[in-house]
Amino acid sequence: MFANLDFDVIRRALPYLFYEGMTFTLTLTGLAALGGLIFGTAIALMRLSGFKILGRIAGVYVDFMRSLPLVLVIFWFYFLVPYIGQWLTGASRPISVGAFASSLITFIMFEAAYFSEIMRAGIQSISRGQPAAANALGLTYAQTMRYVVLPQAFRNMLPVLITQTIVLFQDTSLVYVLSITDFLGAASKVAQRDGRLVEMYLFAAVVYFTISSIASFGVRRLQARIAIIR
Amino acid sequence: MSYHWNWGIFFEPNPMGTGTYLDMLLSGLVLTLKTAALAWVIALIFGSVVGVMRTLPSKAATWFGFCWVEFFRNMPLLVQLFLWYFVLPELLPRSAGLWLKQLPNAPFWTAAIGVGFFMSARVAIQLQAGIGSLPRGQRMAATALGLTTVQGYRYVLLPMAFRIILPPLTSEFLNTIKNTAVAITIGLVELTGQARSMQEFSFQVFEAFTAATILYLLVNAVVVTAMRFLERYVAIPGYITGK
């Protein structure tokens, strides 16, 4: 079954896979999670604000993003971002955006929809008395959010946020459709160059599996710890 | 240089000779729905079995359920599709691998099975949570009535658990539909794939993707509405969503 497999091809490709591929994947995951969290929190605050229109806009955005396949969204932004750039900078032709910037924008906008739902649940999990008390202490809305509500919401939702980041980590592999050299893209390029699809894809699977498993194991431990504190 | 809009493109004949561009997109939609339907059946069957196993008293069953869920949850769907499509035929005995490779519609079957197994892990978790949310007394009452374990699940636990998890199952079904788009990478020309090839043939990027987007939104709306009716239909009076 595994008799005529050449695992040496993996060893030779290791530097390329990790220095180029995994670096891209991890950078994209980290920045997209950070951006998604910031935008997501903003969207959640919009939804929970008293302004009906803001809430409606945020709601439509979230529902819209969540009903589209990520692959389609990746294509959308890949073609749309140059035109948005042209519009923003007033250039005479669509500006060229690198593969990394394009996919980063895509993932931030896409993940913001998912992170916003998590943060919304987190904000709603804070008892009403707390913002009321903050108000009574004379804190402004911004201060209440900054010092009272958001730190707790973030803490309560940390396991879910990390789980979503693990999903994001796996989803970044979809930039494959733009022929970008992320980890899977790198594995696939070596696989096709050397005609070693079985070895490379198996290896990619093992790496993704190991990283995700360790991360979700960490989440479970974190959850247990938080459960004791509360 | 600005973009040239041409919304009439949908009614122009496509280069494949299969009618208009709109026909092309609609055939993609049909393939998306077919793949998603088959994948969902697979996900429900395997997800239910594994979900139940995770709640059984047997250690071995729980362990198997745990491994199943971890295996299918900790790898990107794209990698799983590659494993099914490129790796599996090579690892099988020669004749079986050859048969797999020559299978007509291989991308369709691979996508349905790949997405199905991927989603089965999620269904299993939902079902486990649903069964776990039932009061312990229900399982005990079933035993006290003399029902076997199978009967207890069949007549007492599962009918309630499935009703409870209907709303999350709806979103998992929507995820299944969306996830079939990943199969574009193994050559399944479903809705996103057709939009992509329409863009390549006609250069009308945004018309093609707008149409695909609208079709996905429509499918979503239909599924959500249908599931809401189903929820109301199976609701138990005096219970959760009951009247």
Interface residues (C-beta under 8 A of the other chain):
Chain A: M1 F2 F64 S67 L68 P69 L70 V71 L72 F75 W76 F79 L80 Y83 S92 R93 P94 Q170 D171 S173 L174 Y176 V177 L184 S188 L197 V198 Y201 L202 A204 A205 Y208 F209 S212 S213 S216
Chain B: M1 Y3 E70 F71 R73 N74 M75 P76 L77 L78 V79 Q80 F82 L83 F86 V87 E90 L91 L174 I177 K178 N179 T180 A181 V182 I184 T185 T192 A195 R196 Q199 V205 F206 F209 A212 T213 Y216 L217 N220
